[in-house]
Amino acid sequence: MISISRRGFIAALAGTSAMMFSGCSANTDNTGDSSSSASEPQEATQTGEPQGLEIVESGWSVNDSGFVMYGIGIKNPNGDKEADFPSFTITGKKANGSIAFSDEQTLFVIAPNETVYYGFQAGNGTVPDTVEFAITDSDFSDCAEPESDIFSIANTSEVIGDYGLVSYTGELTLNVDLSGSSAPTVLEQTAVTVILRNADNAIVYGTSTFVDTPDQGASVPFEISAYSVPEHASFEIHAQLW
């Protein structure tokens, strides 16, 4: 199973990719700690080495084909640095400790003090007994904390279809101006993620789709297709620039 990743494509833009929002500089710090942004520049309020990214929560379930469907929330605890190309591993283990599978997923950017959510499929069809998540890598760039959410999401619904298909629909609105970015074509897509939670509010499922990033103030519809979803009490939709 190969997770969605644009690291190879973005690597060609290394000179311009850090970063694209107003208030962010091109000076990067590299870190391997294991542990979006405002339209107006602001003064950074913190200095020093960046703190490592934090996994604030995660969860998973196994679909009918034996693959893991996971959801994860990752926080950037730095108030003056964004995390560029953060990556994490998803490792499935059997009860005896042997590795059933190990996948790596790279995201695009996490703004200062932002928590992003992502979900997708992992594994190779071998059902694990446990699944572990770990941050593996990220670059950091000086950046101001966002003044507002980058996206708004409205008119969401859960649509039950035939043959185990469930669709999660809604509208995505961009709240910030991306026209001044140093590499605007990199921001042409947005990852839209659905996270399902059980009655205890724990994550039990996640998956994502991609839509074209709308212009500032404009909205685009989305539909996330999910199959054989587990029992759940609620769903929520998240978005991040890709």
PLY file of the C-alpha trace (Angstrom):
ply
format ascii 1.0
element vertex 242
property float x
property float y
property float z
element edge 240
property int vertex1
property int vertex2
end_header
0.00 0.00 0.00
1.45 3.37 -1.08
0.06 6.34 0.83
-0.78 9.58 -0.92
2.27 11.84 -0.95
3.44 14.86 -2.89
6.92 14.96 -1.34
8.60 13.90 -4.58
6.79 16.57 -6.58
7.34 19.32 -4.04
11.05 18.52 -3.66
11.61 20.20 -7.00
10.28 23.39 -5.42
12.61 23.33 -2.43
13.82 26.85 -3.08
10.33 28.30 -2.91
8.31 25.96 -0.78
9.13 27.39 2.64
6.70 28.85 2.81
3.86 30.27 0.80
1.83 32.36 3.16
2.37 35.96 4.20
4.34 36.12 7.42
6.53 33.09 6.65
10.19 33.27 5.75
12.27 30.95 3.60
14.72 30.07 6.39
14.17 26.46 7.42
15.16 24.33 10.36
15.31 20.57 9.85
14.22 18.24 12.61
13.42 14.59 13.00
11.63 14.86 16.33
9.31 11.92 16.81
7.26 13.38 19.06
-2.75 28.03 6.73
-1.70 30.97 7.93
-2.68 34.61 8.21
-3.02 36.94 5.26
-1.22 39.72 7.10
2.41 39.43 8.38
2.97 39.48 12.12
6.01 39.61 14.35
7.14 36.21 15.59
6.82 36.02 19.38
8.94 32.96 20.10
12.55 32.14 19.39
14.85 29.16 19.65
14.75 25.63 18.35
11.32 24.41 17.24
9.40 21.96 19.37
8.60 18.60 17.84
5.18 17.89 16.39
2.68 16.15 18.67
0.19 13.41 17.86
-2.82 14.57 19.88
-5.06 11.60 19.01
-5.39 8.72 16.60
-7.63 5.75 15.90
-8.34 3.06 13.35
-10.49 0.18 12.22
-10.13 -2.62 9.69
-12.26 -2.74 6.55
-13.69 -5.80 4.84
-10.48 -6.31 2.83
-8.20 -6.34 5.88
-6.83 -2.83 5.34
-6.58 -0.28 8.14
-8.61 2.93 7.85
-7.06 5.44 10.23
-7.50 8.98 11.45
-4.85 11.10 13.15
-4.57 14.58 14.63
-1.14 16.27 14.60
-0.38 19.53 16.40
2.35 22.06 15.70
3.02 23.51 19.19
5.25 26.32 17.88
3.78 29.81 17.86
6.26 31.25 15.37
7.13 28.34 13.06
5.16 26.33 10.56
5.89 22.66 9.90
6.63 21.90 6.23
6.22 18.39 4.79
5.57 16.67 8.13
5.57 12.89 7.84
4.48 10.04 10.08
4.50 6.26 10.05
1.61 3.87 10.50
2.86 0.52 11.79
0.65 -2.51 12.26
1.79 -5.25 14.64
0.66 -8.76 15.46
0.10 -9.89 19.02
3.57 -11.45 19.15
5.19 -8.11 18.25
5.98 -8.94 14.63
5.42 -6.24 12.02
2.37 -6.77 9.81
2.97 -3.61 7.76
4.60 -0.18 7.92
3.54 2.80 5.79
4.68 6.41 5.74
2.49 9.43 4.97
3.70 12.97 4.21
1.44 15.98 4.64
2.02 19.47 3.31
2.05 22.13 6.01
0.90 22.70 9.61
0.60 26.36 10.61
1.83 27.69 13.97
-0.31 26.37 16.85
-2.51 24.49 14.36
-3.79 20.93 14.70
-4.51 19.15 11.41
-6.45 15.92 10.89
-5.84 13.39 8.16
-7.16 9.93 7.43
-6.58 7.30 4.80
-5.98 3.60 4.14
-2.88 1.76 5.30
-1.59 -1.80 5.39
-1.36 -4.74 3.02
-4.46 -6.77 3.82
-2.93 -8.42 6.88
-5.12 -7.59 9.87
-3.01 -6.19 12.74
-3.67 -6.54 16.44
-2.34 -3.06 17.19
-1.46 0.02 15.15
1.15 2.58 16.18
1.67 6.11 14.86
4.91 8.09 15.09
6.16 11.41 13.71
9.22 10.82 11.56
10.21 14.11 9.94
9.41 17.79 9.36
11.08 21.00 8.24
10.27 24.23 10.07
10.01 27.79 8.73
9.60 31.07 10.59
5.96 32.06 10.30
3.28 34.11 12.05
0.34 32.41 13.69
-2.84 32.54 11.57
-5.40 35.19 12.43
-8.28 32.98 11.27
-9.09 29.52 10.00
-7.89 28.95 6.44
-11.09 27.10 5.50
-14.73 27.04 6.49
-16.81 23.90 5.99
-20.61 24.00 5.82
-23.71 22.06 4.75
-22.21 18.68 5.64
-24.19 15.46 5.48
-23.79 11.70 5.71
-25.43 9.99 2.73
-26.05 6.24 3.03
-25.85 4.53 -0.36
-26.05 1.00 -1.71
-23.53 -1.83 -1.36
-21.89 -0.40 1.76
-21.09 3.00 0.24
-21.38 6.05 2.50
-20.72 9.56 1.18
-19.77 12.59 3.24
-20.65 15.81 1.45
-20.43 19.54 2.06
-19.04 22.85 0.87
-15.51 24.16 1.37
-14.77 27.91 1.50
-11.30 29.48 1.41
-10.96 32.38 3.88
-7.44 33.64 3.09
-5.66 35.13 0.10
-3.15 32.76 -1.52
-2.39 34.92 -4.55
0.83 36.27 -3.02
2.35 32.85 -2.38
5.79 32.16 -3.81
4.62 28.92 -5.44
0.84 29.25 -5.90
0.49 26.20 -8.16
1.49 23.95 -5.26
-1.65 25.10 -3.43
-4.10 24.21 -6.18
-5.45 21.20 -4.27
-7.01 20.81 -0.84
-7.21 17.56 1.12
-10.65 17.07 2.66
-10.81 14.44 5.42
-13.69 12.78 7.23
-13.12 11.52 10.77
-15.60 9.14 12.40
-15.92 8.86 16.19
-17.61 6.37 18.48
-19.82 7.11 21.47
-16.72 7.70 23.61
-15.51 10.33 21.09
-12.59 8.12 20.04
-11.53 8.05 16.38
-12.55 4.83 14.64
-12.14 5.70 10.94
-10.70 8.27 8.57
-10.34 8.79 4.84
-9.70 11.69 2.47
-10.33 13.07 -0.98
-8.94 16.03 -2.93
-10.69 19.04 -4.44
-9.47 22.08 -6.35
-8.69 24.92 -3.94
-11.26 27.69 -4.46
-10.50 31.40 -4.76
-10.63 33.48 -1.60
-14.24 33.81 -0.48
-15.47 31.21 -2.97
-16.83 27.75 -2.19
-16.58 24.33 -3.83
-18.66 21.21 -3.12
-16.99 17.97 -2.07
-17.91 14.32 -1.67
-15.81 11.82 0.27
-16.60 8.21 -0.56
-16.25 5.64 2.22
-16.92 1.91 2.19
-17.83 -0.51 4.98
-17.55 2.14 7.67
-17.65 0.94 11.29
-20.40 1.83 13.72
-19.98 5.43 14.80
-21.76 8.15 16.73
-20.54 11.23 14.87
-18.52 12.49 11.93
-16.49 15.62 11.29
-14.83 17.14 8.24
-11.36 18.75 8.13
-9.40 20.42 5.33
-5.78 21.31 4.68
-3.87 22.81 1.78
-1.99 20.32 -0.31
0 1
1 2
2 3
3 4
4 5
5 6
6 7
7 8
8 9
9 10
10 11
11 12
12 13
13 14
14 15
15 16
16 17
17 18
18 19
19 20
20 21
21 22
22 23
23 24
24 25
25 26
26 27
27 28
28 29
29 30
30 31
31 32
32 33
33 34
35 36
36 37
37 38
38 39
39 40
40 41
41 42
42 43
43 44
44 45
45 46
46 47
47 48
48 49
49 50
50 51
51 52
52 53
53 54
54 55
55 56
56 57
57 58
58 59
59 60
60 61
61 62
62 63
63 64
64 65
65 66
66 67
67 68
68 69
69 70
70 71
71 72
72 73
73 74
74 75
75 76
76 77
77 78
78 79
79 80
80 81
81 82
82 83
83 84
84 85
85 86
86 87
87 88
88 89
89 90
90 91
91 92
92 93
93 94
94 95
95 96
96 97
97 98
98 99
99 100
100 101
101 102
102 103
103 104
104 105
105 106
106 107
107 108
108 109
109 110
110 111
111 112
112 113
113 114
114 115
115 116
116 117
117 118
118 119
119 120
120 121
121 122
122 123
123 124
124 125
125 126
126 127
127 128
128 129
129 130
130 131
131 132
132 133
133 134
134 135
135 136
136 137
137 138
138 139
139 140
140 141
141 142
142 143
143 144
144 145
145 146
146 147
147 148
148 149
149 150
150 151
151 152
152 153
153 154
154 155
155 156
156 157
157 158
158 159
159 160
160 161
161 162
162 163
163 164
164 165
165 166
166 167
167 168
168 169
169 170
170 171
171 172
172 173
173 174
174 175
175 176
176 177
177 178
178 179
179 180
180 181
181 182
182 183
183 184
184 185
185 186
186 187
187 188
188 189
189 190
190 191
191 192
192 193
193 194
194 195
195 196
196 197
197 198
198 199
199 200
200 201
201 202
202 203
203 204
204 205
205 206
206 207
207 208
208 209
209 210
210 211
211 212
212 213
213 214
214 215
215 216
216 217
217 218
218 219
219 220
220 221
221 222
222 223
223 224
224 225
225 226
226 227
227 228
228 229
229 230
230 231
231 232
232 233
233 234
234 235
235 236
236 237
237 238
238 239
239 240
240 241
